[in-house]
């Protein structure tokens, strides 16, 4: 009888340890490093979420650099307006090159994105406006998709970036509370992706 109780205890212990190990390991393997940053200016508040892929040694034209879809969630307590600009900086041979990232349709030729044009409208001032250039965004907690893709444009890119030693993507947010108030920086966030040197 004591022997069977000991066997049942050992088997139960093995099952519990196996379940615990599986839970810890699966949580570790499925973890992603998502950026989440809240920008607040007075009564205006927006939270950015999303992530680029983990650093990689080689980035090839057409490779999607987005690991998790980028969204922005309105947490403002007043109607507001929001716009963003996405820029990149890359260094090659000690020379830094900076540019604005567009969709291919909006004239992007080096690095392009698939900004959700159902939510965002491009202005000729290199900014993307949430809703429209004059649209007041009501108080809500809606998450608006920004983009799911960011990549080197394989159709137009040459060897310009072949010797690049780094890529930094910067998303800058500007907001205002009323139509006749000047735009003000809410903040910006940088993402770095390693490149072969």
PyMOL commands that set and color helices and strands:
alter all, ss='L'
color gray80, all
select helices_A, chain A and resi 2-30+159-161
alter helices_A, ss='H'
color red, helices_A
select strands_A, chain A and resi 35-41+44-52+66-74+81-92+95-100+111-113+120-122+128-130+143-147+150-152+164-176+184-193
alter strands_A, ss='S'
color yellow, strands_A
deselect
rebuild
show_as cartoon
